[in-house]
C-alpha cells in the first residue's frame, strides 16, 4: 500500500467509525517519519515528495538495525529494499525475516512481491562495459525493476571490443533512457551518447589499474565527455543512476498526462 493509500484508508476508517479520532491522531504522529529505536528515523513521506520510498543503505548498519528498519518500513511500503548487503549479512537477515530475497550480484536484498509488473511507460536500457562492472550495473537494474520499471540489459560491450556494442545498435536506437556503466578509462558513455537520441546517465566504477584511482579517472572522463546529453552520477552509484532514470521516465509520464488534459 502506498503512502496516499494509507492516508486515505485512515481517513475513511475515521469517517466510518472504525477507529476513533484519538487513535487516528496517534497514527498520524508517525505518518511523516517514525523513530526506530535510538538509531533511525524512517522518512514515510519520501514517496509523496519524490515518487520513491526510502531505501536502506546497508553498509555500516548492524543486521539487527537493518531488520528493525525493514519491519517498520514494510508496514507502509510495497517494496522494502536494502543496498550493499554482503552474503553473510543477508544470511543473518534471512534468519529473522524469512520472506526477504537476495540479489547477490547487485548486493541488494528486498521484501517485495515475487513478480513486479512494470508500472511506468518506457524502458530503462542498461549497458555495461565489462563483467567486472556488473555489481554496479546490476544494482541499477535490480533497483529499477523493484520500483516498477521495465529494464533491458546489455552486458560486456566495452570499447576494447567495440564491435560488440555496434552489433546491438538497435538497443541504443530504441532506448527511452540509457544507463551506461564503465570503469577503466570510462569511454563507453561518450560512445553510446554519440549514437543515442535519449538521455544517457553515465556511471563510473572503481574497476581499473592504479592510475584509474578507484574510479576517479572514469569519473573525469565522463564529466569531460565531448558527446552531449550525458549526465554523470558518483563512482559505483548504480542505485542513484536507476532513480535518476526513473525520474526521467516519470517526468515524461507527467508531461504526457498534462498534454492529454490540455
C-alpha positions as CSV (number, residue, x, y, z in Angstrom):
1,X,0.0,0.0,0.0
2,X,1.4,3.4,-0.9
3,X,1.5,6.4,1.4
4,X,-1.5,8.2,-0.2
5,X,-3.5,4.9,0.1
6,X,-2.5,4.6,3.8
7,X,-3.7,8.1,4.5
8,X,-6.9,7.7,2.5
9,X,-7.6,4.4,4.3
10,X,-7.0,6.1,7.7
11,X,-9.4,8.9,6.9
12,X,-12.1,6.5,5.7
13,X,-11.7,4.5,8.9
14,X,-12.3,7.6,11.0
15,X,-15.3,8.6,8.8
16,X,-17.0,5.2,9.1
17,X,-16.3,5.0,12.9
18,X,-13.9,2.0,12.6
19,X,-11.3,3.9,14.6
20,X,-11.5,6.9,16.9
21,X,-10.1,10.3,16.1
22,X,-7.7,9.8,19.0
23,X,-6.4,6.6,17.5
24,X,-6.0,8.3,14.1
25,X,-4.1,11.1,15.8
26,X,-1.6,8.6,17.2
27,X,-1.1,7.0,13.8
28,X,-0.6,10.4,12.2
29,X,2.1,11.3,14.7
30,X,4.3,8.9,12.8
31,X,3.0,9.5,9.4
32,X,5.8,11.8,8.3
33,X,8.6,10.0,10.0
34,X,8.8,7.3,12.6
35,X,11.7,6.6,15.0
36,X,13.2,3.1,15.1
37,X,15.0,2.6,18.4
38,X,17.5,5.4,19.0
39,X,19.3,4.9,15.7
40,X,17.0,5.7,12.8
41,X,14.0,7.8,11.7
42,X,12.1,6.4,8.8
43,X,11.0,9.0,6.3
44,X,7.5,7.8,5.4
45,X,6.7,10.9,3.3
46,X,9.5,10.4,0.9
47,X,7.3,8.7,-1.6
48,X,4.8,11.6,-1.5
49,X,7.6,14.1,-2.1
50,X,9.8,12.3,-4.6
51,X,7.9,9.3,-6.0
52,X,10.3,6.8,-4.5
53,X,10.3,5.3,-0.9
54,X,13.3,5.5,1.4
55,X,15.9,2.8,0.8
56,X,18.2,1.3,3.4
57,X,21.9,1.8,3.0
58,X,23.3,-1.4,4.3
59,X,27.0,-0.6,4.9
60,X,27.7,0.4,8.5
61,X,24.5,-0.9,9.9
62,X,24.2,-4.0,12.0
63,X,21.9,-6.8,10.9
64,X,19.7,-6.1,13.9
65,X,19.3,-2.5,12.9
66,X,18.5,-3.4,9.3
67,X,15.9,-5.9,10.4
68,X,14.2,-3.4,12.7
69,X,14.1,-0.8,10.0
70,X,12.7,-3.3,7.5
71,X,9.9,-4.4,9.8
72,X,8.8,-0.8,10.3
73,X,9.0,0.1,6.6
74,X,7.1,-3.0,5.4
75,X,4.0,-1.8,7.1
76,X,3.7,1.1,4.7
77,X,5.7,0.2,1.6
78,X,5.0,-2.5,-1.1
79,X,8.8,-2.8,-1.6
80,X,11.4,-2.5,1.1
81,X,14.9,-2.5,-0.2
82,X,18.4,-2.5,1.3
83,X,21.6,-1.9,-0.7
84,X,25.2,-3.1,-0.3
85,X,24.3,-6.2,1.6
86,X,27.0,-8.9,1.7
87,X,26.1,-12.6,1.7
88,X,27.0,-13.1,5.4
89,X,24.8,-10.2,6.4
90,X,21.9,-11.5,4.2
91,X,22.1,-14.9,5.9
92,X,21.5,-13.2,9.3
93,X,18.6,-11.1,7.9
94,X,17.0,-14.2,6.3
95,X,17.0,-16.0,9.7
96,X,14.8,-13.2,11.2
97,X,12.9,-12.1,8.0
98,X,12.1,-15.3,6.1
99,X,10.5,-13.5,3.1
100,X,13.4,-11.3,2.3
101,X,15.0,-12.1,-1.1
102,X,18.6,-11.6,-2.2
103,X,20.1,-10.4,-5.5
104,X,23.8,-11.5,-5.0
105,X,25.4,-9.7,-7.9
106,X,23.6,-6.4,-7.1
107,X,24.2,-6.9,-3.3
108,X,20.5,-5.9,-2.8
109,X,18.0,-7.6,-0.5
110,X,14.3,-6.8,-0.6
111,X,10.9,-7.6,0.7
112,X,8.8,-7.4,-2.4
113,X,6.2,-9.3,-4.5
114,X,7.7,-12.2,-6.4
115,X,6.6,-10.7,-9.7
116,X,6.5,-6.9,-10.1
117,X,4.8,-5.8,-13.3
118,X,6.1,-2.6,-14.9
119,X,4.1,0.4,-13.6
120,X,5.6,3.0,-15.8
121,X,5.8,3.5,-19.5
122,X,9.2,3.4,-21.2
123,X,12.2,1.2,-20.7
124,X,15.4,1.8,-18.9
125,X,18.2,0.3,-21.0
126,X,21.4,-0.6,-19.2
127,X,24.7,-1.0,-20.9
128,X,27.8,-2.4,-19.0
129,X,31.3,-2.2,-20.3
130,X,32.8,-5.3,-18.6
131,X,32.0,-8.2,-16.4
132,X,33.8,-6.7,-13.5
133,X,31.4,-3.7,-13.7
134,X,28.4,-6.0,-13.2
135,X,27.8,-5.4,-9.5
136,X,27.2,-1.7,-10.1
137,X,25.2,-2.4,-13.3
138,X,23.0,-5.0,-11.6
139,X,22.5,-2.6,-8.7
140,X,21.0,-0.2,-11.2
141,X,19.0,-2.9,-13.0
142,X,17.5,-4.5,-9.8
143,X,16.7,-1.1,-8.3
144,X,14.8,-0.1,-11.4
145,X,12.9,-3.4,-11.6
146,X,11.9,-3.4,-7.9
147,X,10.4,0.1,-8.4
148,X,8.3,-1.0,-11.3
149,X,10.3,0.0,-14.4
150,X,10.9,-2.2,-17.4
151,X,14.6,-2.9,-17.9
152,X,16.7,-4.1,-20.8
153,X,20.3,-5.3,-20.1
154,X,23.3,-5.3,-22.5
155,X,26.4,-6.6,-20.7
156,X,30.1,-6.8,-21.6
157,X,30.2,-4.4,-24.6
158,X,33.1,-2.2,-23.7
159,X,35.2,-0.1,-26.1
160,X,38.1,-2.7,-26.1
161,X,35.9,-4.7,-28.5
162,X,33.6,-2.0,-29.8
163,X,32.2,-4.3,-32.5
164,X,30.2,-6.0,-29.6
165,X,28.4,-2.7,-28.9
166,X,27.9,-1.8,-32.6
167,X,26.2,-5.2,-33.2
168,X,23.5,-4.0,-30.8
169,X,22.9,-0.5,-32.2
170,X,19.1,-1.2,-32.3
171,X,19.0,-1.3,-28.5
172,X,20.5,2.2,-28.4
173,X,18.2,3.4,-31.1
174,X,15.1,2.2,-29.3
175,X,16.1,3.3,-25.8
176,X,14.0,5.7,-23.8
177,X,16.8,6.4,-21.3
178,X,20.2,4.8,-21.1
179,X,22.3,3.9,-18.1
180,X,25.9,3.2,-19.1
181,X,28.3,1.7,-16.6
182,X,32.1,1.6,-17.1
183,X,35.4,1.5,-15.3
184,X,39.0,1.8,-16.5
185,X,39.1,5.0,-18.6
186,X,35.3,5.3,-18.8
187,X,34.9,6.0,-22.5
188,X,31.8,3.9,-23.1
189,X,29.2,6.5,-22.2
190,X,30.6,9.0,-24.7
191,X,30.5,6.4,-27.5
192,X,26.9,5.5,-26.6
193,X,25.8,9.1,-26.3
194,X,27.2,9.8,-29.8
195,X,24.6,7.3,-31.2
196,X,21.6,8.0,-28.8
197,X,18.7,10.4,-29.1
198,X,17.7,10.0,-25.4
199,X,19.3,10.9,-22.0
200,X,22.5,9.0,-21.1
201,X,23.3,8.5,-17.4
202,X,27.0,7.6,-17.0
203,X,28.1,5.6,-14.0
204,X,31.9,5.3,-13.3
205,X,33.0,2.3,-11.4
206,X,36.1,1.8,-9.2
207,X,37.3,-1.0,-11.5
208,X,40.8,-0.5,-13.1
209,X,44.5,-0.4,-12.6
210,X,46.3,2.0,-10.3
211,X,46.0,5.1,-12.5
212,X,42.3,4.8,-12.6
213,X,42.4,6.0,-8.9
214,X,39.5,3.8,-7.8
215,X,37.1,5.3,-10.3
216,X,38.3,8.9,-10.4
217,X,39.7,8.5,-13.9
218,X,36.5,7.3,-15.5
219,X,34.5,9.9,-13.5
220,X,36.6,12.7,-15.0
221,X,36.4,11.1,-18.5
222,X,32.6,11.1,-18.2
223,X,32.4,14.6,-16.9
224,X,34.6,15.7,-19.8
225,X,32.6,13.9,-22.4
226,X,32.5,15.5,-25.9
227,X,29.1,13.9,-26.5
228,X,26.1,15.9,-25.4
229,X,23.2,14.7,-23.3
230,X,25.4,12.9,-20.7
231,X,24.7,13.2,-17.0
232,X,27.1,11.6,-14.5
233,X,26.5,10.1,-11.1
234,X,29.0,9.3,-8.4
235,X,31.5,6.4,-8.5
236,X,29.8,3.0,-8.2
237,X,26.4,4.6,-7.7
238,X,24.2,2.2,-9.7
239,X,21.3,2.9,-7.3
240,X,21.4,6.7,-7.9
241,X,21.6,6.1,-11.7
242,X,18.4,3.9,-11.6
243,X,16.5,6.5,-9.6
244,X,17.5,9.3,-12.0
245,X,16.5,7.2,-14.9
246,X,13.2,6.5,-13.2
247,X,12.6,10.2,-12.6
248,X,13.2,11.0,-16.2
249,X,10.5,8.4,-17.3
250,X,8.1,9.6,-14.6
251,X,8.5,13.2,-15.7
252,X,7.7,12.1,-19.3
253,X,4.6,10.4,-18.0
254,X,3.5,13.6,-16.2
255,X,4.1,15.7,-19.2
256,X,2.1,13.3,-21.4
257,X,-0.7,13.5,-18.9
258,X,-0.7,17.3,-18.9
259,X,-0.8,17.4,-22.7
260,X,-3.7,15.0,-22.8
261,X,-5.7,17.2,-20.4
262,X,-5.0,20.5,-22.2
